[in-house]
Amino acid sequence: MTTEALQVQGASGLVNDHDAHLFHRRAAIESLWLGSPTQLRAEVLPLLREQLR
């Protein structure tokens, strides 16, 4: 999603002061720390199922 936002913003989205650039950088770092969204869902789903029982 953040990559698409950068493309929509064009060159202004690549400037370090632009919010789109900030969010893209944060998302990239968090995906390295936390894993991909698919991996997170696979880890969290069993925990949620246990909570609902």
N, C-alpha and C positions, 0 to 999 in steps of 0.2 A: 504494500500500500504506500509506503513512504517513497519507494522508487518511482511509482506512478505520479506521486505528488511533485517530485523533483522534475519529472518530465513535463508536467503541466505548467509548472512555474517557469520552465526554460532556464536561461542563463542566470536569472536573478535567484533561483532556488539553489544554485551552487555556491553562492556567496556565504561565507561563514556566519554572517550576522542574520541570515534569513531563517525563520522558524522551520521551514521545510528541511533545510540542511541539518539543523539541530536534531529534529525528530528522526531523520534518516540515520544520523550518526548514533543516536541513542539506541535505535532499533537494531542496528548492526552489532553494537557492543553487547546488548542484552541477548541476542541470539547466540553469540559466542559463549556467554556465561550460562544461559538457561537452556540452550538447545533450540531446535526448531519448534514451531507451534505444534507440529504433528507429534514430536517427541513429548512435549509437555502434556498434550491431551492424553497420550498413552499412559503417562505416569499419574496423572490426576484422576482419570476416570475410575480406576479401582478404589481410590481413596474416597471419592464421592459416593460410590456405590456402598461402601462400608458405612458411611455416615447416614445414609438413607435407610439402612436396615434397622 
